[in-house]
């Protein structure tokens, strides 16, 4: 009974007129559109999207065109959505860029929820095979595109978010979380005004190591480490809308994989920003040329992205900003 009361209290903070609309916009996120975009984003044309290469630049062009066509604005301080940087990778100078768009908040425009995915992958291997990175992290990138489109439709119809939503595609993750490190050291928006980071890295497959074969799960990492309130909101949103199994196996500090430290949310957490890392676990095609779009479970990908969308909606529209614990 206590859990039910908690869920009611948390979700009742969302404006009722918006809450009545949220499922309409969530349902614009479809398996078909995700598939269409992912087959492009993980195609050979992008040559595995290695940081700084022609393939990564082509990925940037694809993302820019999507946001421009969708009417989602470029983030402040960017050059037509781009945050350029110079990285030094294994002693080599590499010119690359993050990409950021924004939907400004209507009531608290100077408070920001940042949703991240890494746009890069590992490129072409020594055998000349392209590592397309459909799951890693093509799924995260198409998730950001679909959610941005859904929030933009809500805004056009008078139900835009109260807080600002930043859709941040970071570079250089595979080289050591470099793009997210650059962002948190050179933020487009003040770190002190950043409410939370929702990071998406591999959410389209099923972990073969799980005892259960039911795909209706998602690993959550980090949700309770800096803000118990964020964790509780995440649980409440899932209970109300999606009913996935929220699996915290890899949230355990004793877990030897240490995934909490291995994706882009960690650079935000180091700045004391509450985070959730959404993850399906590794699989036999991880960092191999066989990580292709035909192996993605699109219905479960849709469901997982809707969970993230509902969570972002709640964080953006609730009366009070979430607090650090």
N, C-alpha and C positions, 0 to 999 in steps of 0.2 A: 504493500500500500504506500509506503514511504517513497519508493521509486516512482510510482505512478504520480504522486503529488509533485515530486521534483520535476518530472517531465512536463506536467501541466504548467507549473510556475515558469519554467524556462521558456517554453514555446509560447506562452500567453504574452510574453513581452514583445513579440512580433506584432506589428500593426495588423489589425484584423482584415482590413481591405486588401492588404498585400498578401496576407496568409491565404486568403481565398483564391488568389491568383497564382500562387507559387507553383502549383502542380501544372498549370497550363504552360508555364514557361519551361519547367523541367521537362515536360513531354515533347518539347521541340528538339531535345537531344535524342537522336535516334541511332540505332545500330547501322542503318543504311548510310546515313551521312558520315558517321564515323568511319565506316568501311571505305567509302568513296575517298575521303580525305587521306586515310592511312595508306591505301594502295598507292596514292601519288607520293606522299611524304616518305615512304620507305621503298620507293622504286629505285632502279639502277641509275636513273638520271641524277640522283643526288649523291651517288658514289660513296655512300656510307657516312656522309656528313662530318668527316673528320675536321676538327677545329682549324680554321684558317684556310681550308682548301676550297677549290672551285665548287665542290659538292655542297659544302656548308654555306657558301654564298648563294647557291641556288635555293637552298632551304630557306634562307633569309628572304629571298625574293618571293617565294611562295607564301610565307607568313605575312609579309608586308601587303601583298596583293589581297590576301583574305581580309585583313583588317580594314584596308582601304575600301574594298567592295562592301563590307558589312557596315561601314560608317562608324567604326569604333576608333576613337581618336588616338593619336600617338601620345605617349607620355611626355610630360613636361621635361625639357632639358635634353630630349633625344633629337637626333637628326633623321627626321622622317621615320620614326619608331626605333632608330638604332642608337645604342650606347657603345661607341667604338672604344677599343682598348688595344694596347700592345702587350702581348704576353711573351715571356721567354720560356720556351718549352724545350727541355734537354739542350739548353744552350743556343737554341734557334729562336730568332725574333719572329713572332707570329702576329699578324694583324687580324683581329677578329672583332666580334661585337655581340652584345646582348640585344634583345628586341623587346620593347615594352609598349603596351597600349593601356588605356585607362577609360573607365566609365566613372565620371565624377559623381560623388555623393550629393544628394539634394539637401541634406540637413547638416551633415558633418563631413564636408568635403575635404577637410584637412586631417581626417583619420583614414588610414589605408589598410585594406586587407590585400596582401600580395599572394597571388597564386602562381606557382612556378612549375616549370618543366625544363629539362635541358634539351636544347635543340641539336646538340652534336651527338656523334657516335664515333666508332673507332675506324671508319674508313675502309680501305682496301688492304687485304693482308698480303703476306709475302708470296702467296701463290697466285695473286691477281684476283682473288675472290672478293666480291663486295659484301661487306657486313651491313645489311640494310637497316638493322635496328628497328624492326617494326614494334616490338614490345619495349625495347630499350633505346630511346624513350619516345618512339613515335606515338605510342598511346597517350603519353602525357601531353604532347603537343596538340594532338587533335582534341584532347579533352579541353584544353584552354580555348581552342577556337570555338568549339561548340558551346561552351559556357559563356564566352564573351558574346556570342551571337544571341544566346537566350536572354542574357541580362540587357543587351541592347534593345531587343524587342520589348522587354518589360519597360525600359525607359521611354521608348517611343509611345507606349500606350499609357504613360502616366504613372508607372509603378517602378521607377528607377530606384536603385539602392540609396539608402540614406548616407552610408559611408562610401568612400571611393574604393573601387576595385581595380587593382593593377594586375594585368596579365603579363607575366615576365618570363620570356624564354631565354634561358641563360646558356652561354657558350662554355666550352672548356671543362665540363663536368668530368668527362673521361680522362682528363689530364690532371685531375686533382682538385675538383670543385672550384676551378679558377674564376669562372664567370660570376658565380654567386658571391665569391669572396670579393671580387672587384666591385660588385654592386653594393655590398654592405659596407665597403670602405669608401665608396663614392656614390652614395644613394641619390636617386632622383627625387625622392621624397624623404623627409626627416625620419631617422630611425626611431626617435622618441614618439612619433605619431603613427608608427606602424603597429597596428593592432595584433596581427597574426600573420603567419605564413602557412599556407596549405601547399605542400609540395607533392608532386605526382611523378613517380618514376617507376614504370613497369606495372601496368594494371590490366593487361589484356589476356593473361594466361592463367593457368592453374598450377600450383606448386605440386609436383609429383611426390614430394616428401611428406605431404600432409596425410594423416591417417584416413581422413574423410575424403571421398571423391566428389563431394558436393561442391560445385564451383561458387556457391552463393556465400562467399566470404571475402574479406579484405584484411590484410595485415595493417594495423595502425601502429605507428611508432612515434613516440615523443609527446603524445597528446596530454599526458599528465605531468610532464617533467617541469614545466614552468607555470602552468595554469590549470588548476583543478577545474576551474570553471569552463575552460575550453573543452576539457575531457568530458565533462558532464553534458555540455551542449551537444557535442558530437554523438554521445550515446542517446540522448533524447531525440535528436533529429532522426537518427537511424531507426529507433523504435517506432517513431510516428510514421515515417514515409517509406522506408526501404526494407528494413528487417534483414539485412545481411548479417552474417556472423562476423562480429568485429574480433579479430584474432590478435592478441597481444603477445604472442610467442616471442617476437623479436624486439619487444619493448623491454624485456628483462635485461637488466644491467649485466647479468652473468652470461648472456648469450654470446657465444664465441664469434659469431658473425659480425657483431658490432655495427649493424646496419644504421644505427642512429648517427654514427659518425661518417657515413659513407655516401650521403647524397646532399643536395644543395640546401635543404632546410637547416643543416647543422651550422652553416655560416650565419643564418638568422638567429638561431638559438644562442650562439656565442655572443650575440648582441642583446640578449635577454628578451627576445621576441618569442612569444608562444608559437609552437609549431605543431602541425600534424604531417607525418609522412605516410602517404598511401602507396601500398606496395603489394604485388601478388606473390613475391618470392622468386627465387631463381628457378631455372629449368634447364633441360639438356641443350637448349639452343642459345643460352646466355653467352653473349660475346662471340657468336659464331655466325657464319654466312647463312645458316639455316633459320635465323630469327627473322621470319618473313610474315607478310601480312595475311597469308592464307591460314596461318596457325592461330590467329587471334580468335578468342571466343567473344564475338561481337555482342550478343545479348547480355553477357555478364559485364562486358566493358561498359555498355550503356548504363547498366544498373549501378555500377561503381561510380561512374561520373555523375549520375543523378544524386548520389549520396553527397558527393563533394559540392555539387551545386546547391543543394538544400542547406548544407552546413554554411557555405559562403553567404547564402541569402539570410540566414539567421544572424550571422555575425555582422552583416552589413546593416540590418534593419532593426535590431533590438535597441531598446532605449539606451542602455548603458554599455560602454566599452568593456570588454572582458578584462579582468584583473589578473595580475600575477599572483600566484599563491604565496 
